[in-house]
Amino acid sequence: MKAYIEYAGAVSLSRYPLDEYELRNIGEFTRENILRWLNSHTSPDWVGILPVEDFCAVCGDINIPWATEKAKADFQRVFPVGAAVE
């Protein structure tokens, strides 16, 4: 199952793939639960990502859209639709 978050972070834009462990920690795949999960990260690996200003997320057939058109446009300017994002 494909699961990921595309985010507009404090100083970066990227896609973060989610594995089964992370999906279990998120719980029900909702905007609120994803934000709770994101805000629980304090690792140095997340510097530049947090605070997440906006995101979209996909898990199987669940698609949580960007909350703002600005963040979506910023992301698509850096990663055009159809471009591979690692």
C-alpha positions in Angstrom: 0.0 0.0 0.0 1.3 3.4 -1.0 1.4 5.9 1.9 3.1 9.2 2.1 3.0 12.8 3.2 3.9 15.7 1.0 4.7 18.7 3.2 5.6 22.3 3.3 7.8 22.5 6.3 9.6 25.3 8.1 12.4 25.4 5.5 11.8 22.5 3.2 9.3 20.9 0.8 9.4 17.2 0.3 7.6 13.8 0.3 7.9 11.6 3.3 7.0 7.9 2.8 5.2 6.3 5.6 5.9 2.7 6.6 3.6 0.3 8.5 5.0 1.2 11.9 4.4 4.9 11.3 0.9 4.2 10.1 0.1 2.3 13.3 1.4 5.2 15.3 -0.8 7.6 13.3 -3.9 5.5 13.8 -7.0 6.5 11.9 -5.7 8.3 8.8 -7.1 11.8 9.4 -5.6 15.3 9.2 -5.8 15.7 13.0 -4.0 12.4 13.7 -1.3 13.1 11.1 -0.7 16.5 12.7 -0.6 15.0 16.2 2.0 12.4 14.9 4.1 15.1 13.1 4.1 17.3 16.2 5.3 14.4 18.4 8.7 14.3 16.5 11.6 15.9 18.3 14.5 14.1 16.5 17.2 16.2 14.8 16.2 14.4 11.6 13.0 16.5 11.6 14.8 19.9 11.9 13.8 21.9 8.8 10.6 19.9 8.5 8.9 21.1 11.7 6.8 23.0 12.1 4.9 21.6 9.2 3.0 24.5 7.7 0.7 22.4 5.5 0.6 18.9 4.0 -1.3 16.5 1.9 -1.3 12.8 2.6 -2.2 9.6 0.9 -2.7 6.1 2.3 -4.2 3.6 -0.1 -7.5 5.1 -1.3 -7.6 7.9 1.4 -6.4 11.2 0.1 -6.1 14.2 2.5 -5.7 17.3 0.4 -3.6 20.4 1.0 -5.4 22.8 3.4 -4.2 25.8 1.4 -3.8 26.5 -2.3 -0.6 28.4 -1.6 1.2 25.4 0.0 0.0 23.1 -2.9 1.3 25.7 -5.5 4.6 26.0 -3.7 5.1 22.3 -3.6 4.1 21.9 -7.3 6.5 24.7 -8.3 9.4 22.6 -6.8 8.0 19.2 -7.7 5.9 19.5 -10.8 3.0 17.1 -11.1 4.3 13.8 -12.5 7.9 14.4 -11.3 9.4 11.7 -9.2 9.7 12.6 -5.6 12.0 10.5 -3.3 
